[in-house]
């Protein structure tokens, strides 16, 4: 899995992300100054989305791509502290799940 955080994303970066969103948001995306990007297998990305939304006040969106390996990317929108907290929780819980721990 790949992880990145973009603090204060540029307008061009946001344009790319919003153009690649699969469908309109059901939750409005507002008041964000950071975007977390997570890429991996579908099963892990659904799990990661749930973790992120439960961990912090963030909005998670599926970002469409053209990956021959069938990897999925999520964009996690929120304030910097919330995005960082969500990303840390995703890393922790995915690692624990792979090691067979029950959380």
N, C-alpha and C positions, 0 to 999 in steps of 0.2 A: 504494500500500500504506500501511497505517496501522500504527503501532507505539506501544505504551505499556508501561510497567513499573509495577506496583503493589507497593510495598514494604510489608511487614507488612499484608497484606490483611485486612479485617475479616471476621468470621464471616458476615455477610450477603452480602458479595461472594463468599466461597468457596461459600456455599450456592447462589448463582445459577450459578456456574461448574459445580459438581458436578451440579446438576439438569440442566444443558444438555449435559453430556457424552453422546455418542452411545451408548456401551456401557461395560461395566465395564472398568477398567484391567487390562492384562496385566502391567504393572509397578506395584508398589505406590508410591503417592505419599506420601512421609513426609519429615520434616525439611526443610520448605521455609519460607522466610520472604519469598519474593517470587514474583510471577507476571508473566511477560511475555505480552503479548497482541499477536498479529500477525494482520492481516486482509488478504486479497488473493485472487487467482485460484487455483483448485485446483492448477494446475501449479506455481505459485510456493510454495504452502503445503506441498506434498509435499517440494519441494526444501528449503524452510526447515526443515521438521521434521528432515530428515536432517542438515542443517548444524548445527542446535542440539544434537542428541544426540551428534554427533561432536565438537563444540567444547567441551562442558562436561558435568558430571554433572547433567543435567536430565532431567525427564520431560515429554514433549510429549503433549498431548491435543487432539483435535478437539472444538470446541465448536459445537453445533448452533444454528442461528439461522433467521430468516425474512427473508432478504435477497433482494429482487426482482432484484438485479444478480448473484445467484449467487456472492457472495463467501463465502469460507471463513474461519473464525477458529480460530487455534491458541492454546492456553494452555500456557505453558512454566513448569513448576514447578521450583523449586530454591532454593538459598541465593542471597542477593542478588548476590554476586560472580559466581556461575555463570550466573544469568539475564542479568545485564548482559553477560557475555562472549559468551553464546549470541546475544543480540540484536545485539551489535556485529558478530559474524561473519556473521549472516544479512544485515544491511544491506550489509556489504562484498561478500559473494559474490553476492548478487542484483544489486547495482549492476554488478559486474564481468561477470556473465553477460549482462546487458542490453547492455553495451558490447562484447560479443563476445570478451572475454578468456577464455583457457583457464586454469583453475586447477589 
